[in-house]
């Protein structure tokens, strides 16, 4: 039966249609927010997938260009692989919902979002987040929801909820907060150095808005929700845990994991696993669950060590950062390079500069963004964690980490007018043991400085972890978590920023939300840590941007011309501009407003190209002196090319102060001469004189 529910959300109508389409899914809603329409569905397999030890949740966000009245570019007129925005949206839908499914659930679940229509003032990403939460909540899939999400902007110091396209363009904050009925469960933010107290205000203002949406969703669930289905539990039997502890006492497991070397710890765990396999060799049922049981045993031991004994696996104090190192100029021929090391996490970032014409084109649903001038890419090869697997290109994690670092650095980049370059930074993970994304922020900041990019200030990032007990006030926040603390802990709270404020946040958790005191402590800890990293480590490697780009980087000269003269510079079928490029070896970009960028590696060639362009667009008047090459000789005179495809004639009577009978008596093809403009002749051609040039 078709039912419709509506509420006002940030001044626009949010409408949820149930029973109208996709009735065979476990849960389906047709979401309308303003004129944005998204179909969100939740489906689950009837039986658990065999042979896996994790919850197989898939999240999809399908952008269709018909939603904004576009046909895909290129030869193939069908949408291709998911865009970066689609991948990031999948991640932001996944993160708040995954912790709310049962930990022992192994049925495949797919959350699918199809963008059908886009109103630029009502973000389809937010609509899909709400749609996935509602579709799952009304379905028969076990889920401890609902969740709700709100976007927050900051304009002239005032918070704006679910900002319009125009508001997003001028906002100092792009914050998304997801909540359950009690707690904040996900935070994602990009910000223009927003102070910590303002960020906290925005987070909890969004949390209040989310409570109104959750109340609305609960009304829908009460009327349309299905009973949750039963499922096969894959929890490790308590009797298996009891037997494991007889073979490997907690003290032995604690000794195995208590080391700051990842490889040593892994070898210790392999030894314990082998010991248990031998002990349970005749119990096939237990052997099948042994891997998960050992993981859960490690987790219990590590969490107890941290929460009750305040003892971290590598022996550090609760607020202590691992050993740090920073250096620049590792690679001699690149435009800029830097390496940042934190414990067993090591990132090398390389910066490349290019003309603005090499900015990335964006063909997506957001009509306000058609190109990206700054690109940050992050790579995570298998050797960085001591594993072997084939490289299949960047996955969702790599794309997400790259976007996070990109978001963290954009606020400090110079404007195009200040620095007319396209900029690409690539972070290569050499070694990984926790929070490589924030190490890439530090390495990228130094690499940009080394490349001569005049960023406003340094940016650093750090991650905090969390271990919780039974009560809300029983918890411990850890500064600079390593991999083991991330795997077995409850939170990965990444914050990047400058001395003045936050530029990016990404919060992943495995529990049902965070209280305000936890979030406040995490933000305070990350500020203290990033200031230490910038002041004590990064600044000693490089304290400010270099005054100019390196010798191997392209140099750029900018000039402006009358837009009406662009055609003269380009010439018929590009003849003129191609001639300039061929003669000088530079690269030239011209925008519709008459801005010209001349890019090259040799200053002399660049100045030559600039002079040619300036000559072409000049309105010549009598008395102006020019230089050019003799390109044609006739009986009546010579033609002098003073710029590519631009010629004027010197009559035979104007070549020399004395009478000459033949032009060839004075000139030959290719001679470089100086002439003075006499104006235009009867045929409209430029007329020059050589003999009247002042000495």
N, C-alpha and C positions, 0 to 999 in steps of 0.2 A: 504494500500500500504506500502510495506517494505521500510524503509529509514534508512540510517546509517550516524552517525555523529561522528567525531573524533577530538580530541585535544591532545596536549602534556601537561602532568601534572606531574611536578617534575621528568622529564626525562623518563616517561613511557607513553604509549598511553592509553588514556581514550576513549572508544568507546561506543556509545549508539545506540542500535538497537530498532527501533520503527516499529510496525506493523508486527513483525515476530512471536511473540507468545502472548498468553493470550489476545486475541483481544476482549473478552467480558467484560473485566474490564473497568472501566471508564478511566483509564490511566494505561499503562504498558510499561516498558522499560526493555530490556535485557542489563545489564551493563557489560562491559568488562574493567578491569583495569589490565594491564599486562595479566596474565593468570588466574586472579580471575574473576569469572563470578557469578553475582547475578541477579535474576529476581525480580524486584520491581514492585508492583502493587498498585493502589489506587482505591478503590470502595466505593460507597455511596448508601444508601438506597433511594428509590424513594420518601418516605414520612418520615416526622419526627416521632420519637418514642414518643408515648403519655405518659403523666404522669411523665416526667423528667424535671429537671430544670438546666441541664448542657449539654455541648456538648459531645456526646458519641463517642470519638475517641479511636480506638484500634490500637496499633502498634505491629506487630509480626516480629520476626527475627528467622527464622528456620535454625538451623545448621544441615547439613547432613554430617555424617562422611564419606560418599563416596566421598565428596569433597576433602578429603585428603587421599583417598585410605585406609580407615579403616572400619572394621566391629565393631559395638558397642560391648563392653565387657559385661560380665555377662551372665545370662541364656537367657534373652530376647534380641534378636538381632535386635530389632526395637528401634529407638531413643525414649527416654522417655520424661520426663518433661524438660522444657527449662533449660539450664545450667545457672549458674550465669552470665557468659559472655553474653549469649543471652539476659537475663533480663536487664543487664546494657546497652546493645546496643539498646534495645527497648526504654529505658529511654532517651538515648542520641539522638535518632531520634525524639522522641516525643517533647522534650523540646523546640527546636528551631521552630518547625512547628506549635504546638498548638496555640500560640498567633496570628498566621496569618490567622486562620479561622475566619469567622464572629462571633462576640460575641453572636448573637441571632440565630445561626444556631443549629438545633436540629436533623438533619438527622444523622444516624449512618455512620461513615466513618471508613474504615479499611485500614491500610497501611501494606502490607504483603511483606516480603523479604525472598526469598528462596536462600540459598547459594548453588550453584551448583558445583563450582570449586574454589579451594583456591591456590593462589600463595602467599607464605609466605612473599614476598617482597611487596605485594600490599594488604593492609588490607581489608578484606571483610566487616568489620564494617564501614569503611569510604565509601566503594563502595555502601553499602546499604543506608547510609545517603544521598549520592548524588542521588541514584536511587529513593528513596522515594520522594525527593524534585522535581525531574524531572517528575516522574509519576503523581504527584499531579498537577504540573504546566501545563502539557499538557492536563489534564483531564478537564471535565466540572464541577468539584467540585469547589465551591467558595473558593478562596485561594489567599491571598495577597503576593505571593512569586514572584520569586523563592528564595530559600536559597542555600548557598553553604557551604561546610565544608572542613577544612584542618587540618591535623595533623602536629605537630611541635616537633622536637627533638632538643636536645642541646648537642653537642659533642665537647669537648675541647673549649668551649666558643662560638662555631659557630652554628647558627641555621640551621636545616635540615628540609626540608618540605616533608611530607609523607615518613618518614624514612623506610628503608628496615628492614628486620628481624635482620640482623647483627647490623645495626645502632641502632635499638631499644634496643638491649641487652646492649649497652654501653652508652646509652643516659642518661643525667641527667634530662631530661624533657620528659613527655608524655602529650602533650597539644593538645586538640581538640577545634577548634574555628569555630563556625557557624556564618554566616553573611547574612544580606539582602544587597540590593544594596547600602543602605546608612549607616547601623549601624551594630555593633556586637550584635548578638541575643543570643548566648550561649557560655559558656566557661566551659570546664572540664579539670582538670589538676592534675597530680601527678608529684612531683618534688623532687629532692635531695637538699633541702634548697636553691632554686634558689632565688637570690635577687629580690626585687620588681621591680627595674628598668629594669632588664633583662626580667622579666615576661611580663611587659608592652610592651617591644620591640617585644617579640615573638608574643603576642596577635595581635598587629597591623600589623606585617609582615604577619601573616596568613590572616588577614582581606584583605590585598592587593592581596594576591593570590586568595582569594575568589572572588574578583571582576572580575578577568579573567574568572573564572568558571561561574559566573553569566552571563557574556556577552555571553559565549558559550551556556548556557541554554536558554537565551532569543532568540538566533537564532533558536534553536530547537522549542521553543514555537511559534515563528512567523510563522514557516513553518508547524508545526504539531498540534498546540494547538487547542482545541475545545472551542467554546463559553461557558461561565459559565452559569449553569442552574439557573433558578429562584427558590426561596425557600420560605417557610412560615416563617415569622419572629416571634420570640417569645419575642421581646422586650417589656418591660413594657410600657403601654400607658402613654403618658404625662399627660392626664387628670386624671389618677389614682394617679400619683405623686402629682398633684395639690390638689386633694381631701385629700390625706393622710396628707399633710402639714397643711391643715385646722384643721384636728382632732389632729395631733401631730406636733406642731410647731418645727422648727429646734432646738430651745433652749431646748425643752424637750428631743429630741433625743440625743443632745449633753450631757445633764446631765445624761442620761441613760448609755451612753457608757464611760463616763469619770470616770473610776475607775481602780485601779490596780488589782482588784480581778476578775478573770474570771467568777466564779460562780455568783457573785453579778451582773455582767454585763449581763449574760445570763438570770437571773431572771428578770432584768429590761426590757430586750427585749421581754421576754414572756408576761410581763404585757402590753407593748405597742401593741404587736400583738393581744392580747385578746381585747384590747380597739378598735382596728381597725376592728376586726372581728365583734364586736357588731355593729359598725357604718355602716358596709357594709353588714349586715346580709341578706338583700334582693337582693343583686347584686351578683348572682352566678358567673358571668364572672370575676368580680373583686376579689372575694374570691379565685378563682382558681389561680390567679396571685399574691395573697397577699404576700405569703412567699418570692417570688423573689423580689417583690416591697420593702418589709421591708429590705431585704439584700442590695438592691441597695441604699435605703435611708440611711442606716447606712454608707455605703461606701462613699456616697457623703459628709455626715457630717464629718466623720473621716478624709477624704482627705482634706476637707476645713480647718478643725482645724489644721492639721499638716502643710499644705503648706502655708496657708495665715496667720494663727495665731501663727505658730511654737509651737503648743500646742499638746503634745502627750496624748493619752487616760489615761495613768497611771501617768501623771504629771511630767515625767522625762524631763531633758534637752535633746536636740537633740543628744549630744554625750555621754550621761550618760548611764552607764551599770546598769542593775538591781542588787539588793543585791546578793552578792556572798558568797559561803561557800564551803570548801573542807575538807575532812577527809579521812584517810586510816584505814585499819585493822578493818572494820566493822564485818567481818565474821571470826570466830576463826579457822576453819578447812580447809579453802581453801588456795590455794598457794599465792594468793594476792588479795586484794580488796580495792576499793576506791569509794567514792561518791562525786559528784560535783553537786552543786545547784546554779542555776541562776534564781532568782525570783521564778516563779511557774514551772520552768523546773528543773527536778531532775533525775540524772542518776547514777546508781551503776554499776560499771564494775568489773567483777571477772576474774582473770587470772589463767589459768591452764597450767602447764608444763608437758611435756611427752617426751619420747625418739623420735628421729627423724623418727623412723619407723611409728609413728602415724601421720606424715604429711598427708595432704589431697591429694589423687590421683586426677588428673585432666585428664578427657578423652574428649578432645575438638579438635577444629580445629587449635589451635596454637601449633605447634609441639615443640616449644622451652620451653613450660611450661608443665611438666608432673606431678608436685606435688607442693603443697603450704605448706611451713613450718610455716607461720604465718597466722592465721585465726581470723578475727574479725566478730562477729555476733551481730546483734542489734535486740532487741525485743520491740514491742510497744503494750502492752495490752490495752484493752478498758478502764480499770479503771483509766489509767493515764490521761484521759481527761474526767473522770466522766461519761462514757457511759457504756452500756452493750451490748455485742455482743459475739458470740461464737468464740473461737480461732481456726482458720483454718490453722495455720502455717504462716510463713513469706510471705508477699506479695511483690510486686515489690518495694514498698517504703522502706520496711524494708531491703530488699536485697541491695538496692541502698545506704541507709544510712550506712549499715555495710561496704560496699565496700569503701565508701568515707573515713570513719575513718581508715580502714585498709590501704588505700593508704597514708593517712596522717602520719601514724606511721612507715611504712616500712623503710623510709630513716634513722631513728635513731636506728634501731634494730642492735644488734651485729651480726657478721657473725656466720656461723655454727661452724667454728673452734674456735671462741671466746666463744661460748655458744651453745653447741651441744644439743639443745632442740627443739622440736616442741612446738609452743606457740599458745594458743587460748585465746582470750579475748571475753567475752560476756557482752554486755551493756544492762542492764535492765532499761527500762523507768519507773520510779516510778510516775513521774508527768510531764505533758507536757503543755507548753504554749509558744512554739516558739523555734526553733533551737536546738532540742535534738541531732541532729547529731554532732554538734560542742561541745555540753556538753559531749558527749560520747568520743570525742577526748581527752578532758581534763581529764575525769575520767580514761580513759584507760592509758594515760601517767603515772598518779600517781599509778594506779594498777600495771603496769609493774615494776615500781620502787620498790613498796612494795613487789613484788614477788622476788626481787633480780635479775631481768633481767637487765644487764648492758647497758641500752640504752644510746646513746651518750649525749642526752640532752632532756629536757622537750619539749613537743609539746602542743600547745593550739589552740583552734579554736573559731571563733566568726562569726556572720552573720550581714550584713548591709542590710537595706531596702531602699526603694526609693518611693517618691511621686512626680509625674510630673504634670506640667500644660500644657497649649496649646503650648508653645514655647519650643525649645530645651534647652534654658538657664533658663527655669522656672522649677526648681526642688529642692528637698531637700533630702539629704542622711541621713538616721537614723542609729545610732549605736545600735546594739543589739536589733533587732526587736522581739516583742512578737507576739503571734498568730494573734491578731486582725490586727496588722500592716502588717503582712504577707498576710492575707486574702484580705485586702482592698488596700494594696499597690501594687507597680509595680515590685518589685524585691526582691529576696532572694539571696544575694551574700555571699556565705560561703567561708571563707578562713582559712586554718589551717597552722601553721608553727612554727618555732623556733625563737630564737633571730637572727639567721643568714639568714633566708629566708623562702620562702613558700614551703610547702610540698604537699598541695592539695588545689584545687579550685573547686567549683561547683556553677554555676550561673543559677538561674531560673528567668525568667521574664515573664510578662503578656502583655508587650507592644511590639512595632515593632522595638526594638533594643535600644542600649545604645550608647551615644557619648563618645568620649575619655575622656573629663573632668569628666564625671560621673564615669567611670571605674577607673580613676586615684584617685579620691577622695575616692571611696569605698576601694580600696587596701590600701591607706594611713590610713584610719580610722581603718580597721581591724588590721593592724600592730600595731598601737598605743594601741588598745584594748587588743590584745593577749599578748603584752609585760606586760601590767598592770596585766592581769590575772595570768601570770606565776610568775611575781616578787612579787606581793602583796598578792596573794591568794594561788596558788598551792605550791609555795616554802615553805610556812609556815606549810603546811601539811606534805610535804616530799620534801627535796631539792635535793636529789641525790639517785641513786639506792642503795639498801642495798648490803652489801659486799658479801653476799651469799644467796642462796635460803633458804626458810623457812624450819622448821623441818618436815612439812608434805609433802613437795615437794620431788619428786624423785631426787636422786643424781646420777650424771653420771661421770664415769671414762672412759677416752679414751685411746686407745693404738693402735699401728700399728703392723701388722704382714705381713710376706711375702705372697702375694696373692696366691702363689703356695701351701701354707700351709692351706688355707681356708678349703679344703676338710678334712684335718686331724682334724681340730677343730669341724667341723660339724659332721663328721663320717658318716658311712653307714646309710642312711635313717634318719639322724639327731640324731642317737643314742648318740654320744659323747656330742654334745651341749645340748641335752635335759637332759643328766645326770648331767651336770654342773648346769643347771638351777634348777633341782630338788634338788640338794644338797645344793645350796646356796640361792635359792629364788630370784635370780636376773633376769633381762631381758637382753638378749644379742642381739645386732644387728651387722651384719657384712656386709660391702659393698664390691663391686667387687675389689676395689683398696686395700683391706686389712685393712680398718679402722674399728676398733671394739669399740662399745659403750656398756658399762656395766652399767645398770641402776638398782638402788635399794634404799632402805631407810636406810640400816644399812651398815656403812663403813666396818665393819669386814667381812661381807658376800661378799661385792663387791671386797675387796682386795683378798679374798680367790678365787673368780672366776677369777680374773686377774692373780693370781699366777698359777692356773690350766691351763689357756690358754697359758701363757708364757712357762710353762713346756711342753705342747703338741707340741709347734712349735719350741722348742729348738733342735738344732743338738747336740746330746749327744756325749761327748768325754770322754775318760778314765780319771778318776780323779775327775769328777764332783760329788758332794754330793747332794743327793735327800732325800725326805721323802715320805713315802707312807704307805698303809695299806696292811696287809697280807690277800689275798683273796683266796688263794688256797694252800693246803699242800700236797705234794707228798712224796714218799719214798726218792727221790733223792734231794729234796729241797723244797723251798717255792716260790710262785709267789707273788710279791709285786706290787700293783697298785699305781703308782705315779701320775696319772691323770686319769680322766674318760676314760675307754677303752684303757688305756696305761699301760702295765705291763712289768715287767722284772723278771728274775729268780735269786734267791740266792741259789747256790748249797749248799748241806748239809755241805760241807767242808769249806764254806765261812761264815757260820752263827756265829760261836763262835771261840774264840782263842784256846779253848781246844777241844779235840775230843768229838763228840757226836754221839750216836748210832741211835737216832731218832729225827727227826725235832721237834716233839711234846715235846721233853725234854726242848726246849727253847721257841718255838713259838706256839701261838694259833691263830685261825682265828680272824681277826679284830685288831690284834696288830698293833700299829703305830710305825714304825721303821725308822731308818736313815740308808741309804745305800750309797756306793760309786760305781760309774759306772766303769766297767771293759772293756767296749766295747761290741761287739757282739760275740755270740758264733758261732759254726759251722753251726747252723741252721738259723742264721740271727737274733736271738732273743737278746734283751738287757740282759746283764749279770751283776749282782750286787754282792757286798760283804758287809756283815755287820761287819765282824771282822777287816776289813782294814780301817774303818772310823777313822779318826784322833780324838783323845780324845780332 
